């Protein structure tokens, strides 16, 4: 996300025990991509003592150690990758488009970015009870991320990205950025109406074919453990390669 920086984690004796990327989650400072440079118990203790109230996104073992010192788990997610070379998608998928009056386009950017409409779409796509539901009070962070993609271009967006419009408003979206393993699905969502069933699968298949056509080796995404969409991703050839937890440390940041 925009505004990230790399920081060291120092224990009470002044030793650097970890390194992480600083961002924000749920309106709180957040440590992601935590690289453990010392014993796990020392890393967990230093995080709990020096980063009260922070959100930490890390591997299962470190987060379990943080839960043991009072952290609260808020998400359990899988990193999933699809190998586009060993298991190439059908090249014809790059031409997939919805039927009827629905219209597929590249995401409009700059001042034409439909940020308000994408906010409304996200609210509909992730209602209360959905594993990825975001309370309205925290939606500003999602909106900032989307604005960074479509306006500021602080994170490069891949041509695999696309929107589907029904009239003037988007009803499905696939936003793909450039990540360490290759293209990374930042968000795939659709309106829950029956008329739009299947659009998520269509956008993902199209996106995989477009990415493969540009020579990308991998495409990845993250999905909550209890999200039923995980079965769709598995049917499209994505395989779980890592498991991450998100925890909130005790205290006030």
Secondary structure, DSSP 8 states (H G I E B T S, - for coil): -TT-EEEEEE-TTS-EEEEEEEEEETTEEEEEEEEE-S-HHHHHHHHHHHSTT-EEEEEHHHHHHHHHTT-EEEEEEEEEEEETTTT---GGGGG----TT-EEE----GGG--HHHHHHHHHHHT-TTSTT---GGGHHHHHHHHHIIIII-SS-B-TT-EEEEETTEEEEEEEEEEETTEEEEEEEEE--SGGGTTHHHHHHHHHHHHHHHTT--EEEEEEETT-THHHHHHHTT-EEEEEEEEEE-SS--
